[in-house]
Amino acid sequence: MLYPLLNVAAVSISSHSAYLENPMRIWPGEISFDAYKDILSHPVLARSYLNTLIVTVSGVALGIFLYIITAYPLSKPHLKGRAILINLVIFTMLFNGGLIPNFYLIRSLGMLDTLAALVFPGLFSAFSLILMVNFMQNIPEELEEAAKMDGASEPYILFKIVVPLSMPIIATLTLFAAVGYWNSFFSAVIYIRSVENWPLMLFLREVIEGAKMLQISAGDNSAEIGNMNVMPETLKYATIMIVMVPILSVYPFLQRFFVKGIMLGSVKG
């Protein structure tokens, strides 16, 4: 698991001659930060970073809120029509409208070529909802009954008792959603047209494709290759590192909740 990460990191700060000597290296040779200078000075990078941050933060926040207010009532066995509602949720895991109806829906809602088109389609997952419902079912009912005897309302019980006790599953679903939004590529290709709305993944694709075209145009021409400030491979690897590091930095803070949230949310009995 670590080898490809170390390889990308090493090549991204190595010179092209060091890369040619050993493309599979995990330790940099002849250190050079020219690739990072080129990428960080790219005019589209800052905007695409901001777009991805907006999409990720808003999508995760809205999604977790929806999971909480939906899973809480569905976790109550006495809820009328509970079985029907859960079956409807499961139905969406098996059947959906497909790409073309989704595209027409986004266009008819006026969200085409906006960041909203990247947020709302992935806002709610049936799988994640079922995990949270199963987790909340494991919370002792006596806690809620004691709160009701003290005069607590349902919203108070939900946000002051149930939500704090549900932090393991909330942290787990936050990680799932954050990684999903951060790495989202296909929806951006379908819905986004203007460069100012590009997320990071589209920027990464542009850099990689540009590097490929630069490499193809240079071919075996050593003179043209020598005139390049940064080689395409190094540029590509540096871009991957810049895109990858932020989401990797989030994982250590949520890792302690991860296993507990999955295990308690996936099995009921």
C-alpha positions in Angstrom: 0.0 0.0 0.0 2.8 2.4 0.9 5.0 1.6 -2.1 3.1 3.6 -4.8 2.7 6.6 -2.4 6.4 6.6 -1.7 7.2 6.2 -5.4 5.0 9.1 -6.4 6.4 11.3 -3.6 10.0 10.4 -4.5 9.7 11.0 -8.3 7.8 14.3 -7.7 10.9 15.8 -6.1 13.5 14.1 -8.3 15.2 15.4 -11.4 14.3 13.8 -14.7 17.7 12.2 -15.0 17.2 10.6 -11.6 13.7 9.4 -12.7 15.2 7.8 -15.8 17.8 6.0 -13.8 15.2 4.3 -11.6 11.5 5.1 -12.3 10.5 2.8 -9.5 12.5 4.6 -6.8 11.1 5.2 -3.3 13.9 7.6 -2.3 14.5 10.9 -4.3 17.6 11.4 -6.3 19.0 14.8 -7.3 16.3 16.7 -5.5 14.4 19.3 -7.5 11.2 21.2 -6.6 10.8 22.8 -10.1 7.7 20.6 -10.7 6.0 21.9 -7.6 6.9 25.5 -8.5 5.3 25.1 -11.9 2.1 23.5 -10.5 1.7 25.9 -7.6 2.0 28.9 -10.0 -0.7 27.5 -12.3 -3.6 30.0 -12.5 -6.3 27.3 -12.3 -5.0 25.5 -9.2 -6.2 27.9 -6.5 -9.6 28.1 -8.0 -10.0 24.3 -8.4 -8.8 23.8 -4.9 -11.4 26.3 -3.6 -14.1 24.6 -5.7 -13.3 21.2 -4.3 -13.2 22.5 -0.7 -16.6 24.1 -1.2 -18.1 21.0 -2.7 -16.6 18.7 -0.1 -17.4 20.8 3.0 -21.0 21.6 1.9 -21.7 18.1 0.7 -20.4 16.4 3.8 -22.2 18.9 6.2 -25.6 18.6 4.4 -25.3 14.9 3.9 -24.5 14.1 7.5 -27.4 16.3 8.6 -29.8 14.5 6.3 -28.5 11.1 7.5 -29.1 12.1 11.2 -32.6 13.4 10.8 -33.6 10.5 8.5 -31.9 7.7 10.4 -33.3 8.7 13.9 -37.0 8.1 13.2 -36.2 5.1 11.0 -34.4 3.5 13.9 -37.6 3.4 16.0 -39.4 0.0 15.6 -42.8 1.7 16.5 -42.6 4.1 13.6 -45.7 3.6 11.4 -44.7 2.6 7.8 -41.1 2.0 8.8 -40.8 -1.2 6.8 -42.1 0.5 3.7 -39.8 3.4 4.0 -36.7 1.2 4.5 -37.7 -0.9 1.5 -38.0 2.2 -0.6 -34.5 3.2 0.5 -33.2 -0.3 -0.4 -35.0 -0.1 -3.8 -32.8 2.9 -4.7 -29.7 0.7 -4.2 -30.9 -1.7 -6.9 -32.6 0.6 -9.4 -31.9 4.1 -10.6 -32.8 6.3 -13.6 -29.4 6.1 -15.2 -27.0 8.7 -16.6 -29.2 10.4 -19.2 -32.2 11.0 -16.9 -29.9 12.3 -14.2 -28.3 14.7 -16.7 -31.7 16.0 -17.8 -32.7 16.4 -14.2 -29.7 18.4 -13.3 -30.2 20.6 -16.4 -33.9 21.1 -15.8 -33.1 22.2 -12.2 -30.7 24.8 -13.6 -27.7 23.3 -11.9 -25.7 22.5 -15.0 -22.2 24.0 -14.9 -22.5 24.9 -11.2 -21.0 23.6 -8.1 -24.4 22.5 -7.0 -24.3 19.8 -9.6 -21.4 18.3 -7.8 -22.9 18.5 -4.4 -26.6 17.4 -4.6 -26.4 14.2 -6.7 -24.1 12.5 -4.2 -25.7 14.0 -1.1 -27.5 10.9 0.1 -26.5 7.3 0.1 -28.8 4.4 0.9 -25.9 2.3 2.1 -24.7 5.1 4.5 -28.3 5.6 5.8 -28.7 1.9 6.6 -25.4 2.0 8.5 -26.5 4.9 10.6 -30.0 3.4 11.2 -28.4 0.2 12.5 -26.0 2.1 14.7 -28.8 4.2 16.3 -30.8 1.0 17.0 -28.0 -0.1 19.3 -28.4 3.0 21.5 -30.2 2.0 24.7 -33.8 3.2 24.7 -33.6 3.8 28.5 -31.5 6.9 27.9 -34.2 8.5 25.7 -36.9 7.4 28.2 -35.1 9.1 31.1 -34.7 12.3 29.0 -38.4 12.3 28.2 -39.3 11.9 31.9 -37.2 15.0 32.5 -39.2 16.9 29.9 -36.8 16.7 27.0 -38.2 17.2 23.5 -37.4 14.9 20.5 -35.0 17.5 18.9 -33.2 17.9 22.2 -32.9 14.1 22.6 -31.6 13.8 19.1 -28.9 16.5 19.1 -27.9 16.3 22.8 -28.0 12.6 23.4 -28.2 10.5 20.2 -25.8 12.5 18.1 -23.0 12.6 20.7 -23.3 8.9 21.2 -23.3 8.4 17.4 -20.0 10.1 16.8 -18.2 6.8 15.6 -20.7 6.3 12.8 -20.8 10.0 12.0 -17.0 10.2 11.7 -17.0 7.1 9.5 -19.7 8.5 7.2 -17.9 11.8 7.1 -14.7 10.1 5.9 -16.7 8.1 3.3 -18.4 11.3 2.0 -15.3 13.5 2.1 -13.2 11.0 0.1 -16.1 10.6 -2.3 -16.5 14.3 -3.0 -12.7 15.0 -3.0 -12.1 12.2 -5.6 -15.3 12.8 -7.6 -14.4 13.0 -11.3 -17.1 11.6 -13.5 -19.8 13.9 -12.4 -17.6 16.9 -13.0 -16.9 15.7 -16.5 -20.6 15.3 -17.2 -21.9 18.5 -15.6 -19.1 21.1 -15.6 -18.3 23.1 -18.7 -16.4 26.3 -17.5 -12.8 26.3 -16.2 -13.7 28.4 -13.2 -15.9 25.6 -11.9 -13.3 22.9 -12.3 -12.7 20.7 -9.2 -9.3 19.4 -8.5 -9.8 16.1 -10.4 -10.5 17.9 -13.6 -7.4 20.0 -13.0 -5.4 16.9 -12.4 -6.7 15.4 -15.7 -5.8 18.5 -17.6 -2.2 18.5 -16.2 -1.8 14.7 -17.0 -3.2 15.1 -20.5 -1.0 18.1 -21.1 2.0 16.2 -19.9 1.2 13.3 -22.2 0.8 15.6 -25.2 4.1 17.4 -24.3 5.9 14.1 -24.1 4.4 12.9 -27.4 5.3 16.1 -29.2 8.9 15.9 -27.9 9.3 12.3 -28.9 12.9 11.3 -29.1 14.1 14.8 -29.8 16.8 15.3 -27.2 17.2 19.0 -27.9 13.5 19.7 -27.3 13.6 17.5 -24.2 16.6 19.5 -22.9 14.7 22.8 -23.3 11.9 21.7 -21.0 12.1 23.2 -17.5 10.1 20.3 -16.0 9.6 16.9 -17.5 6.1 15.7 -18.0 6.4 12.7 -15.6 7.7 14.8 -12.7 5.0 17.4 -13.3 2.3 14.7 -13.3 3.6 13.1 -10.1 3.8 16.5 -8.3 0.2 17.2 -9.2 -0.9 13.9 -7.9 0.8 14.7 -4.6 -0.7 18.1 -4.3 -4.2 16.7 -4.9 -3.7 13.6 -2.6 -2.1 15.0 0.5 -5.0 17.0 1.9 -7.5 14.1 2.0 -4.8 11.8 3.4 -4.2 14.3 6.2 -7.9 14.0 7.3 -7.7 10.2 7.8 -5.6 10.1 11.0 -8.1 12.3 12.9 -11.0 10.0 12.0 -9.2 6.6 12.0 -10.0 5.8 15.6 -13.7 6.1 15.0 -13.6 4.2 11.7 -13.5 0.5 12.7 -15.9 1.0 15.6 -18.4 2.9 13.4 -18.4 0.2 10.7 -18.7 -2.7 13.0 -21.5 -1.3 15.2 -23.4 0.1 12.2 -23.2 -3.0 10.0 -24.5 -5.7 12.3 -27.7 -5.8 14.3 -28.6 -8.6 16.6 
